[in-house]
Amino acid sequence: MASGLAALLDDIAGIAKIAAASIDDVGMAAGKAGTKAVGVVVDDTAVTPSYAMGFTPDRELPIIWKIARGSLRNKLLFLLPGAVALSAFAPWAVTPLLMMGGAYLCFEATEKIIEAFGDHGEDEALEELALSSAELEAVKVAGAIRTDFILSAEIMAIALADVADRPLAIQAAALAVVGVAITIAVYGVVGFIVKMDDIGLHLSQRKQPLMRSLGHGLLRAMPPLLQGLSIVGTAAMLWVGGGIIVHGLHDFHLETIPHLVELFSHWTGQVPGIGVVTEWLGFAVGSAAVGFVIGGVIVAVMHFIPRRKHKAHAAPQPPEAT
């Protein structure tokens, strides 16, 4: 009896060690994979606050919560099983899918830049004015979840590429940890950003001079912060999307563009003392330039060419001679 109990305890101890080792493996894999996806995380954090703006303060956090739930659903119910299936049955497809997602990010960013210098957003603004508050909220949430699906797919694909050599169970667990942790981090920060003006207003009404000063500072900081986040989000789309495409071309041994970006990055890294930083910035700028070119081509195909065809069909035809 005693010997049997001792053997059972040894077995339990062995299982506990295996489980602890597996948890360590998952933690290490998730940490490494999450670090690689940081560019898309910055993009996601910068893009999302705009979807909650323009509503009454009592609806801002519920909107963020709806988008966060949609993001978790995207990651855990759709993207995680798809990523594991890809790893098991079609690992060769990960890089092409990454590049397709990168191209979409480039398209989104380039379209935003073009709209910033034109009046292409007026029709959309008029359509939004025609909606009720509940309808507009539903439209905004649905649009945010669609955008999040692309960004989440990029996060999961980047994470998958970094843990592809691990067992499937470790891959699945690491992707789940990355998905949940990034969602909590992103939407926690987004929630703080969208409520920053309310926090500032509350503090500005306090009696303590320090609290009032802090509140006024938050209120003054809100407009430039939102504008800065919009710029950062667009830049991150180009940098991340272009970088994914550059890395994909390198994986397919199409070295011309990756070599040019690498040369530019190496040239910018020759600054004494801060060469590591400037080299990284050089690669980011080179990748963004690639992304802008690719995004411009896609925008032309998706918008300008169909618009010209539409104008040609809509133009009045000269009367036929009788």
LOTOR-450761 format. One line per 4 residues: number of its first residue (from 1); their letters; for each residue x negated, z negated, y of N, C-alpha, C. Coordinates in pm, whole numbers, plus 50000, padded with zeros to 5 digits. Example, Ala and Ser with C-alpha at 12.3 -4.5 7.8 and 13.67 -1.06 7.14 Angstrom:
<nodes>
1 = AS = 48681,49220,49431,48770,49220,49550,48680,49220,49670; 48715,49292,49775,48633,49286,49894,48710,49213,50003
</nodes>
This chain:
<nodes>
1 = MASG = 49918,50000,49879,50000,50000,50000,49914,50000,50127; 49815,49906,50126,49729,49897,50245,49649,50022,50266; 49596,50073,50154,49517,50195,50166,49602,50312,50212; 49727,50318,50163,49817,50424,50206,49849,50413,50353
5 = LAAL = 49871,50290,50402,49897,50269,50544,49777,50307,50629; 49656,50272,50578,49534,50308,50652,49519,50459,50661; 49549,50528,50548,49540,50674,50550,49640,50734,50648; 49762,50676,50650,49864,50725,50745,49819,50706,50889
9 = LDDI = 49761,50587,50918,49712,50562,51054,49599,50656,51091; 49512,50687,50992,49405,50783,51018,49463,50920,51052; 49568,50960,50976,49632,51089,51002,49694,51091,51142; 49760,50981,51177,49822,50974,51311,49714,50982,51419
13 = AGIA = 49603,50911,51398,49493,50915,51495,49437,51056,51507; 49425,51126,51393,49375,51263,51396,49469,51356,51471; 49600,51339,51446,49699,51421,51517,49695,51393,51667; 49679,51265,51703,49672,51227,51844,49551,51292,51912
17 = KIAA = 49437,51294,51840,49317,51357,51897,49339,51506,51918; 49402,51571,51819,49429,51715,51832,49522,51740,51950; 49626,51654,51961,49721,51671,52072,49652,51650,52206; 49564,51548,52213,49492,51523,52338,49402,51639,52374
21 = ASID = 49335,51695,52271,49249,51810,52296,49331,51929,52343; 49448,51948,52283,49535,52059,52324,49581,52041,52469; 49616,51916,52505,49658,51890,52644,49544,51919,52740; 49423,51879,52702,49306,51909,52786,49287,52059,52799
25 = DVGM = 49303,52132,52687,49290,52278,52691,49394,52338,52785; 49518,52290,52773,49625,52342,52859,49593,52313,53005; 49550,52188,53034,49518,52152,53172,49406,52237,53230; 49299,52256,53152,49187,52337,53200,49230,52482,53220
29 = AAGK = 49305,52535,53123,49349,52675,53133,49442,52693,53253; 49535,52597,53271,49629,52607,53383,49556,52597,53517; 49460,52505,53527,49385,52491,53652,49307,52616,53686; 49240,52673,53587,49162,52794,53609,49252,52911,53647
33 = AGTK = 49362,52925,53575,49453,53036,53602,49520,53021,53737; 49560,52897,53772,49625,52875,53900,49534,52904,54017; 49405,52875,54003,49309,52903,54110,49302,53052,54138; 49305,53133,54032,49297,53278,54051,49419,53334,54123
37 = AVGV = 49533,53264,54114,49656,53314,54174,49678,53263,54316; 49577,53200,54375,49597,53133,54504,49637,53231,54614; 49588,53355,54609,49624,53452,54712,49772,53481,54714; 49831,53498,54596,49974,53524,54588,50052,53400,54630
41 = VVDD = 50000,53280,54601,50065,53157,54641,50072,53148,54794; 49962,53182,54861,49962,53184,55008,50068,53281,55059; 50075,53397,54997,50173,53498,55035,50315,53443,55018; 50342,53383,54903,50474,53328,54873,50512,53221,54975
45 = TAVT = 50418,53133,55006,50444,53024,55100,50470,53079,55240; 50400,53185,55278,50414,53241,55412,50542,53321,55428; 50587,53385,55320,50702,53474,55329,50834,53398,55327; 50844,53293,55245,50973,53230,55216,51042,53163,55333
49 = PSYA = 50971,53094,55427,51045,53025,55534,51138,53114,55614; 51106,53242,55627,51191,53331,55708,51332,53344,55652; 51347,53323,55521,51480,53338,55461,51574,53223,55496; 51519,53109,55539,51604,52994,55574,51624,52979,55723
53 = MGFT = 51562,53067,55802,51573,53058,55946,51705,53121,55993; 51758,53067,56102,51882,53121,56158,52007,53054,56107; 51993,52954,56019,52108,52881,55969,52113,52742,56033; 52226,52675,56020,52237,52539,56073,52143,52447,55995
57 = PDRE = 52094,52339,56060,51996,52253,55994,52042,52197,55859; 52175,52173,55843,52222,52115,55718,52218,52214,55602; 52198,52344,55630,52193,52445,55523,52051,52485,55488; 51951,52445,55566,51814,52493,55544,51758,52446,55409
61 = LPII = 51762,52316,55384,51708,52265,55257,51790,52311,55136; 51925,52314,55143,51999,52371,55028,51960,52515,54998; 51931,52594,55102,51889,52732,55079,51754,52736,55009; 51660,52653,55056,51529,52646,54992,51544,52601,54847
65 = WKIA = 51632,52504,54820,51654,52457,54684,51710,52568,54595; 51803,52648,54648,51856,52761,54571,51746,52862,54537; 51660,52889,54635,51551,52985,54610,51452,52927,54510; 51423,52796,54521,51330,52732,54428,51385,52737,54285
69 = RGSL = 51515,52709,54268,51574,52719,54134,51566,52861,54080; 51593,52958,54168,51580,53097,54126,51437,53131,54087; 51340,53075,54161,51199,53098,54129,51163,53040,53992; 51208,52917,53965,51182,52858,53833,51248,52939,53723
73 = RNKL = 51369,52985,53748,51437,53068,53648,51360,53198,53624; 51313,53260,53732,51231,53380,53717,51111,53355,53628; 51040,53246,53656,50914,53219,53587,50935,53178,53441; 51027,53084,53419,51036,53022,53287,51128,53098,53190
77 = LFLL = 51234,53160,53241,51329,53226,53151,51297,53373,53129; 51234,53437,53227,51210,53582,53215,51061,53616,53205; 50984,53568,53299,50844,53611,53306,50757,53546,53200; 50778,53418,53171,50696,53350,53071,50713,53413,52932
81 = PGAV = 50836,53431,52881,50848,53499,52751,50792,53640,52753; 50814,53711,52865,50761,53847,52874,50609,53850,52872; 50547,53754,52942,50401,53748,52946,50343,53717,52809; 50404,53621,52737,50355,53587,52603,50374,53704,52507
85 = ALSA = 50487,53774,52519,50510,53891,52433,50407,54000,52462; 50377,54021,52591,50274,54119,52626,50139,54080,52566; 50105,53954,52577,49977,53908,52524,49969,53927,52374; 50083,53909,52305,50084,53918,52159,50087,54062,52110
89 = FAPW = 50164,54148,52178,50190,54281,52123,50134,54397,52206; 50111,54376,52336,50062,54487,52418,49969,54435,52528; 49858,54372,52490,49766,54319,52593,49710,54427,52684; 49704,54551,52634,49654,54662,52715,49743,54689,52837
93 = AVTP = 49871,54643,52833,49965,54673,52941,49954,54577,53058; 49878,54468,53044,49873,54367,53150,49813,54426,53278; 49699,54495,53266,49634,54550,53385,49720,54655,53455; 49778,54753,53384,49867,54849,53454,49985,54782,53523
97 = LLMM = 50045,54681,53458,50157,54612,53521,50112,54535,53645; 49994,54474,53635,49938,54408,53753,49920,54508,53867; 49868,54625,53837,49845,54725,53941,49975,54774,54001; 50080,54787,53918,50210,54827,53970,50264,54720,54066
101 = GGAY = 50251,54594,54027,50293,54486,54116,50211,54482,54244; 50079,54506,54231,49993,54512,54349,50034,54624,54443; 50071,54739,54387,50117,54851,54469,50246,54815,54543; 50333,54739,54475,50457,54697,54541,50427,54604,54658
105 = LCFE = 50334,54511,54638,50296,54422,54749,50240,54501,54866; 50157,54601,54837,50101,54687,54943,50213,54760,55017; 50310,54810,54944,50424,54880,55003,50502,54786,55096; 50532,54663,55047,50607,54566,55128,50533,54534,55258
109 = ATEK = 50401,54511,55246,50323,54474,55365,50316,54589,55464; 50289,54709,55414,50278,54825,55504,50411,54853,55571; 50520,54837,55499,50652,54858,55557,50678,54757,55669; 50637,54631,55649,50653,54529,55753,50573,54566,55878
113 = IIEA = 50451,54617,55857,50367,54655,55971,50430,54770,56047; 50481,54869,55976,50544,54984,56042,50669,54940,56117; 50750,54853,56056,50871,54804,56122,50838,54723,56247; 50723,54654,56246,50685,54574,56362,50658,54661,56485
117 = FGDH = 50622,54788,56462,50592,54879,56573,50703,54980,56595; 50816,54960,56531,50928,55054,56547,51058,54979,56557; 51167,55052,56547,51300,54992,56557,51374,55000,56425; 51298,55006,56315,51360,55028,56185,51442,54908,56139
121 = GEDE = 51422,54791,56200,51496,54673,56157,51629,54653,56227; 51666,54743,56327,51787,54723,56403,51912,54739,56318; 51914,54840,56230,52032,54861,56145,52055,54742,56054; 51946,54688,55999,51957,54571,55911,52010,54451,55988
125 = ALEE = 51964,54434,56113,52011,54321,56194,52160,54335,56225; 52206,54457,56254,52348,54479,56280,52432,54451,56156; 52382,54492,56039,52453,54463,55915,52466,54313,55892; 52360,54237,55922,52364,54093,55904,52465,54027,55999
129 = LALS = 52477,54079,56122,52571,54022,56217,52715,54038,56170; 52741,54140,56088,52877,54165,56040,52916,54073,55926; 52823,53995,55872,52851,53908,55759,52890,53769,55806; 52971,53702,55724,53000,53561,55750,52878,53477,55715
133 = SAEL = 52880,53349,55754,52765,53262,55728,52739,53249,55578; 52846,53230,55499,52830,53216,55354,52777,53345,55293; 52830,53460,55339,52784,53588,55286,52638,53613,55322; 52602,53580,55447,52464,53599,55489,52370,53510,55408
137 = EAVK = 52412,53386,55383,52330,53295,55301,52309,53352,55162; 52417,53405,55102,52406,53463,54968,52312,53582,54967; 52322,53666,55071,52235,53783,55081,52089,53741,55096; 52064,53643,55184,51927,53596,55207,51867,53535,55080
141 = VAGA = 51947,53451,55012,51897,53387,54890,51867,53491,54783; 51957,53589,54767,51934,53693,54667,51809,53774,54700; 51789,53806,54829,51670,53880,54869,51544,53800,54846; 51549,53670,54875,51432,53584,54854,51397,53575,54706
145 = IRTD = 51499,53564,54620,51473,53552,54476,51417,53683,54421; 51464,53797,54475,51409,53926,54432,51261,53935,54470; 51229,53899,54595,51089,53902,54637,51006,53804,54557; 51063,53686,54531,50992,53585,54451,50965,53637,54310
149 = FILS = 51055,53718,54256,51034,53769,54120,50906,53851,54114; 50884,53936,54214,50762,54017,54218,50639,53927,54234; 50645,53834,54329,50531,53746,54352,50505,53657,54230; 50613,53607,54168,50597,53525,54049,50539,53606,53934
153 = AEIM = 50582,53731,53923,50525,53818,53818,50376,53835,53838; 50334,53851,53964,50191,53862,53992,50117,53733,53955; 50176,53619,53992,50115,53490,53959,50100,53475,53808; 50206,53505,53734,50203,53488,53589,50107,53587,53524
157 = AIAL = 50104,53710,53576,50014,53811,53518,49868,53776,53545; 49840,53729,53668,49703,53687,53699,49663,53569,53610; 49754,53474,53596,49725,53359,53510,49707,53402,53364; 49791,53494,53318,49780,53542,53181,49646,53610,53156
161 = ADVA = 49603,53691,53252,49475,53761,53235,49360,53663,53221; 49376,53544,53278,49267,53446,53274,49270,53358,53149; 49383,53356,53077,49391,53274,52955,49419,53361,52833; 49395,53492,52846,49430,53584,52738,49352,53557,52609
165 = DRPL = 49236,53492,52620,49155,53467,52501,49194,53338,52430; 49291,53264,52482,49334,53139,52420,49445,53166,52318; 49473,53070,52228,49586,53084,52135,49718,53097,52212; 49818,53161,52149,49944,53188,52218,50011,53060,52268
169 = AIQA = 50004,52953,52188,50067,52828,52230,50002,52774,52358; 49869,52781,52365,49799,52737,52485,49834,52827,52602; 49842,52958,52579,49880,53050,52686,50018,53014,52742; 50114,52996,52651,50251,52966,52695,50257,52835,52773
173 = AALA = 50190,52732,52721,50191,52603,52789,50122,52611,52925; 50008,52681,52932,49936,52694,53058,50019,52771,53161; 50086,52878,53118,50170,52954,53210,50287,52870,53259; 50345,52788,53170,50455,52701,53211,50407,52599,53315
177 = VVGV = 50291,52540,53292,50236,52442,53387,50208,52509,53521; 50146,52628,53517,50116,52701,53641,50246,52733,53714; 50346,52783,53641,50472,52821,53704,50542,52705,53772; 50553,52592,53702,50622,52475,53758,50541,52416,53874
181 = AITI = 50410,52400,53856,50327,52338,53960,50326,52422,54087; 50313,52553,54073,50309,52639,54191,50444,52640,54261; 50554,52640,54184,50687,52638,54246,50707,52510,54326; 50670,52395,54268,50684,52268,54339,50599,52268,54466
185 = AVYG = 50475,52315,54454,50385,52315,54570,50436,52408,54680; 50472,52530,54641,50515,52630,54740,50640,52584,54812; 50743,52545,54736,50871,52514,54801,50872,52376,54865; 50780,52288,54822,50762,52163,54897,50707,52190,55036
189 = VVGF = 50605,52276,55043,50548,52313,55174,50650,52389,55257; 50723,52481,55194,50824,52560,55266,50932,52468,55323; 50977,52370,55243,51077,52275,55291,51029,52199,55413; 50902,52157,55412,50848,52087,55529,50843,52179,55650
193 = IVKM = 50804,52305,55628,50793,52398,55741,50928,52421,55807; 51032,52446,55726,51162,52478,55786,51227,52356,55852; 51185,52235,55813,51241,52114,55876,51148,52058,55984; 51039,52125,56011,50942,52072,56105,51001,52057,56244
197 = DDIG = 51089,52150,56285,51149,52137,56418,51244,52018,56423; 51318,51992,56315,51406,51875,56313,51326,51746,56316; 51215,51744,56241,51128,51626,56244,51072,51606,56385; 51029,51715,56447,50977,51706,56583,51082,51656,56681
201 = LHLS = 51207,51707,56668,51314,51662,56757,51341,51513,56740; 51343,51468,56614,51366,51326,56587,51255,51239,56647; 51131,51280,56628,51019,51201,56680,51016,51202,56832; 51056,51314,56893,51052,51324,57040,51151,51229,57107
205 = QRKQ = 51249,51179,57029,51349,51087,57085,51314,50941,57060; 51199,50915,56997,51158,50778,56972,51104,50713,57101; 51100,50582,57102,51055,50510,57221,50903,50509,57235; 50834,50509,57121,50688,50500,57127,50628,50629,57185
209 = PLMR = 50541,50618,57283,50481,50738,57345,50408,50826,57243; 50338,50763,57147,50266,50842,57047,50361,50926,56963; 50472,50865,56922,50571,50937,56841,50634,51051,56922; 50664,51022,57049,50723,51127,57134,50626,51243,57152
213 = SLGH = 50500,51212,57173,50399,51317,57191,50386,51401,57063; 50386,51332,56949,50377,51403,56823,50499,51493,56801; 50616,51442,56838,50737,51523,56823,50735,51646,56912; 50696,51629,57037,50687,51744,57128,50582,51844,57078
217 = GLLR = 50473,51792,57021,50371,51882,56967,50424,51965,56852; 50502,51901,56761,50561,51975,56649,50658,52082,56699; 50738,52048,56800,50832,52146,56854,50760,52264,56917; 50653,52235,56991,50577,52345,57053,50504,52430,56949
221 = AMPP = 50465,52365,56838,50387,52437,56738,50472,52528,56650; 50603,52503,56647,50688,52575,56552,50690,52728,56573; 50716,52779,56695,50720,52926,56711,50588,52995,56675; 50471,52947,56728,50347,53015,56687,50316,52998,56539
225 = LLQG = 50359,52886,56479,50336,52867,56336,50412,52971,56255; 50539,52993,56290,50619,53090,56215,50564,53231,56234; 50523,53262,56357,50464,53394,56381,50334,53409,56304; 50253,53303,56304,50128,53307,56228,50151,53321,56079
229 = LSIV = 50252,53250,56028,50284,53261,55885,50326,53403,55849; 50402,53467,55937,50442,53605,55911,50321,53697,55903; 50226,53678,55994,50104,53759,55994,50020,53731,55870; 50005,53602,55838,49928,53564,55719,49992,53619,55593
233 = GTAA = 50126,53610,55585,50195,53662,55467,50174,53811,55449; 50182,53886,55559,50160,54031,55550,50016,54063,55512; 49921,53991,55574,49780,54013,55540,49752,53977,55395; 49813,53869,55348,49792,53828,55209,49848,53929,55112
237 = MLWV = 49962,53990,55146,50018,54095,55061,49918,54210,55045; 49861,54253,55158,49766,54364,55153,49639,54324,55078; 49587,54205,55108,49463,54160,55044,49483,54144,54894; 49590,54074,54855,49614,54049,54712,49647,54179,54640
241 = GGGI = 49741,54256,54696,49779,54382,54631,49663,54478,54620; 49588,54495,54730,49473,54584,54726,49366,54533,54632; 49343,54401,54630,49242,54344,54541,49277,54365,54394; 49405,54351,54360,49448,54374,54222,49422,54518,54182
245 = IVHG = 49451,54611,54272,49430,54753,54241,49281,54783,54228; 49199,54725,54316,49054,54745,54307,49000,54695,54173; 49042,54575,54133,48997,54521,54005,49049,54605,53888; 49172,54655,53900,49226,54739,53794,49150,54869,53779
249 = LHDF = 49116,54931,53893,49036,55054,53887,48901,55028,53821; 48843,54912,53852,48715,54876,53789,48732,54861,53638; 48841,54799,53595,48864,54782,53451,48880,54915,53381; 48934,55016,53452,48951,55149,53394,48830,55240,53418
253 = HLET = 48721,55179,53469,48594,55249,53492,48608,55362,53595; 48700,55344,53690,48712,55435,53804,48645,55365,53922; 48516,55388,53936,48430,55299,54015,48414,55337,54161; 48463,55453,54205,48435,55497,54341,48487,55398,54445
257 = IPHL = 48616,55368,54441,48674,55275,54540,48622,55133,54521; 48619,55079,54397,48560,54945,54382,48416,54936,54431; 48339,55045,54410,48199,55044,54455,48190,55040,54607; 48276,55115,54676,48276,55115,54822,48315,54977,54877
261 = VELF = 48417,54917,54817,48459,54783,54859,48348,54682,54835; 48281,54694,54720,48172,54603,54687,48055,54619,54784; 48024,54744,54820,47916,54769,54916,47949,54706,55052; 48074,54724,55097,48115,54666,55225,48108,54514,55219
265 = SHWT = 48154,54457,55108,48150,54313,55091,48006,54261,55093; 47916,54332,55024,47776,54291,55021,47714,54301,55161; 47749,54406,55236,47696,54425,55371,47741,54312,55464; 47870,54273,55452,47919,54165,55540,47865,54029,55499
269 = GQVP = 47811,54018,55378,47757,53891,55332,47615,53863,55373; 47559,53946,55459,47420,53929,55501,47404,53834,55619; 47508,53760,55653,47501,53667,55767,47435,53538,55720; 47325,53497,55783,47256,53374,55739,47345,53251,55749
273 = GIGV = 47343,53170,55646,47414,53043,55649,47558,53048,55604; 47629,53156,55637,47771,53166,55600,47796,53295,55523; 47692,53343,55457,47704,53470,55385,47811,53470,55279; 47829,53356,55212,47931,53349,55107,48070,53370,55166
277 = VTEW = 48095,53309,55281,48226,53322,55346,48247,53464,55396; 48148,53519,55465,48165,53654,55521,48172,53759,55410; 48105,53734,55298,48114,53829,55186,48256,53828,55128; 48313,53708,55115,48451,53699,55067,48546,53768,55166
281 = LGFA = 48525,53743,55295,48609,53808,55396,48594,53960,55391; 48470,54006,55368,48447,54150,55357,48523,54210,55241; 48523,54141,55127,48598,54193,55012,48749,54191,55042; 48796,54084,55110,48937,54076,55144,48977,54189,55238
285 = VGSA = 48894,54216,55340,48924,54323,55435,48919,54459,55366; 48818,54481,55282,48810,54607,55209,48929,54627,55117; 48969,54520,55048,49086,54529,54960,49212,54556,55041; 49225,54491,55158,49342,54513,55243,49347,54657,55293
289 = AVGF = 49230,54715,55323,49227,54854,55368,49275,54947,55257; 49229,54922,55135,49277,55000,55020,49428,54983,55006; 49474,54856,55019,49618,54830,55006,49699,54899,55112; 49645,54906,55235,49720,54971,55343,49733,55121,55319
293 = VIGG = 49628,55183,55269,49634,55327,55239,49737,55353,55129; 49729,55274,55021,49824,55292,54911,49966,55262,54957; 49982,55154,55033,50114,55121,55085,50169,55230,55176; 50081,55289,55259,50125,55396,55347,50175,55517,55271
297 = VIVA = 50107,55551,55163,50151,55664,55081,50289,55636,55021; 50308,55513,54970,50436,55480,54908,50547,55476,55013; 50518,55422,55132,50618,55420,55239,50659,55562,55276; 50561,55652,55285,50592,55792,55318,50683,55854,55214
301 = VMHF = 50651,55828,55088,50733,55884,54980,50873,55824,54980; 50882,55692,55002,51011,55622,54990,51100,55639,55112; 51042,55662,55229,51121,55661,55352,51117,55792,55430; 50996,55832,55470,50987,55943,55563,51029,56076,55501
305 = IPRR = 50985,56105,55380,51020,56234,55318,51170,56245,55294; 51235,56143,55231,51381,56152,55218,51454,56162,55351; 51401,56094,55456,51466,56098,55587,51459,56239,55645; 51345,56305,55629,51331,56442,55680,51427,56536,55608
309 = KHKA = 51439,56515,55475,51532,56599,55399,51675,56577,55446; 51709,56449,55473,51843,56417,55519,51871,56483,55654; 51772,56477,55745,51790,56539,55877,51804,56690,55865; 51729,56748,55772,51738,56893,55753,51876,56934,55705
313 = HAAP = 51934,56853,55614,52068,56885,55563,52174,56858,55669; 52148,56755,55754,52247,56718,55855,52243,56807,55977; 52135,56883,55998,52122,56968,56116,52230,57077,56114; 52293,57105,56229,52396,57209,56233,52337,57345,56202
317 = QPPE = 52408,57422,56120,52365,57555,56082,52418,57658,56180; 52340,57761,56212,52390,57866,56304,52507,57939,56239; 52605,57980,56319,52721,58050,56263,52678,58183,56203; 52744,58218,56093,52712,58345,56028,52768,58460,56111
321 = AT = 52692,58565,56112,52735,58683,56186,52852,58748,56115; 52953,58790,56193,53068,58856,56134,53053,59005,56143
</nodes>
